[in-house]
């Protein structure tokens, strides 16, 4: 059974009380490697294969771009003074702009673009740079601690390797400084590795859940 960094909380049965979830007390590889953005040569919008989510890297930091599908009935359009459909576009959803829409039965469907700040503009997430020129880490802030995602830029793509481990893993036992917090359903282990210990964790394959985004 695996646990991934994107799962913020998992309700476990009482029989799994001894299982552990791991976090880090500080951004990795170190707080001193904190940066505002990736190198300029990596700027751009990187899309997933499905196209439902993208990451934008620029001088302002990192943003997540997603599209949510919404709909509005033909009756609502007719009775509304706000919305209007002209040809294949709906007006009134966005200020001073239109969105392409599709009519299906009695409803117009359209995609609304959402932009969430991942790094920058007050976000508590922290971007750091590793010793390798094309490798970075997104440190996700969760309840006072961090969960890292490894980024590797190569050939017009970025591979996001998520923090992943077996619930019964012993890979982290060698980290000298760690604190265990008992909760009702599981144990939370907060690690404070040195830079050398963190590099050792990387070689043990704790970032082994890749997802590729193409620019």
Helices and strands as residue ranges (DSSP letters): E 2-4, G 14-16, E 20-24, G 31-33, E 34-35, G 40-42, E 44-47, E 53-58, E 61-73, H 74-79, E 84-86, E 89-94, E 97-104, E 107-119, E 126-129, E 135-142, E 145-154, E 157-166, E 178-182, E 187-191, H 195-203, E 207-214
